[in-house]
Amino acid sequence: MFFFSAVARLGNSGGPIVSCDGYIVGIVSKDFSLANETASPFYAGVSTSEIIKALQEIDENIILPVENYE
């Protein structure tokens, strides 16, 4: 999990996190607003590398095309 500082609203979970150069680097997972609903400038995402590892662990022959930046 990593933090990013862009606006993510209710319903954005599961959506892509896109870098400035257009690469998908993760998936939106949650915001960190306080219990009193004070807005937080940080949101959490799951990186594509963690998603790939999880898919490999379940070993269902799922192929996820991901840019490896090589």
C-alpha positions as CSV (number, residue, x, y, z in Angstrom):
1,M,0.0,0.0,0.0
2,F,1.2,3.5,-0.7
3,F,-0.1,7.0,-0.2
4,F,-0.9,9.5,-2.9
5,S,-2.0,13.1,-2.8
6,A,-4.8,13.5,-5.3
7,V,-8.5,13.8,-4.8
8,A,-10.3,10.4,-4.5
9,R,-13.9,10.4,-3.7
10,L,-16.4,7.8,-2.5
11,G,-16.9,5.4,-5.4
12,N,-13.3,5.8,-6.7
13,S,-12.1,2.6,-5.0
14,G,-10.9,0.1,-7.6
15,G,-10.1,2.8,-10.1
16,P,-6.7,3.3,-11.6
17,I,-4.0,5.6,-10.1
18,V,-2.2,7.1,-13.2
19,S,1.2,8.7,-13.1
20,C,2.0,12.0,-14.7
21,D,3.5,10.2,-17.7
22,G,0.4,8.0,-18.2
23,Y,1.4,4.8,-16.5
24,I,-1.1,2.9,-14.2
25,V,0.8,2.5,-11.0
26,G,-1.9,1.2,-8.7
27,I,-5.5,1.0,-7.7
28,V,-7.4,3.3,-5.3
29,S,-8.2,1.6,-2.1
30,K,-9.3,4.1,0.6
31,D,-9.1,7.6,2.0
32,F,-7.8,8.6,5.3
33,S,-10.4,11.2,6.4
34,L,-10.9,11.4,10.1
35,A,-13.9,10.1,11.9
36,N,-15.3,13.7,12.2
37,E,-15.2,13.8,8.3
38,T,-12.3,16.3,8.2
39,A,-10.8,16.0,4.8
40,S,-7.4,14.4,4.5
41,P,-4.9,15.2,1.7
42,F,-3.8,11.6,1.5
43,Y,-5.4,8.5,0.0
44,A,-4.1,4.9,-0.2
45,G,-3.6,2.7,-3.2
46,V,-2.4,-0.8,-3.9
47,S,0.6,-0.9,-6.2
48,T,0.5,-2.9,-9.5
49,S,3.5,-5.0,-8.2
50,E,1.4,-6.1,-5.2
51,I,-1.5,-7.0,-7.4
52,I,0.8,-9.1,-9.6
53,K,2.2,-10.9,-6.6
54,A,-1.4,-11.7,-5.3
55,L,-2.4,-13.1,-8.7
56,Q,0.7,-15.3,-8.8
57,E,-0.1,-16.6,-5.3
58,I,-3.5,-17.8,-6.3
59,D,-2.0,-19.4,-9.4
60,E,-5.1,-19.3,-11.6
61,N,-3.1,-18.6,-14.8
62,I,-4.4,-15.0,-14.8
63,I,-2.3,-12.8,-17.1
64,L,-2.2,-9.1,-16.3
65,P,-0.3,-7.0,-18.9
66,V,1.7,-4.5,-16.9
67,E,4.3,-2.0,-18.0
68,N,7.7,-3.0,-16.4
69,Y,9.4,0.2,-17.5
70,E,12.3,-1.6,-19.1
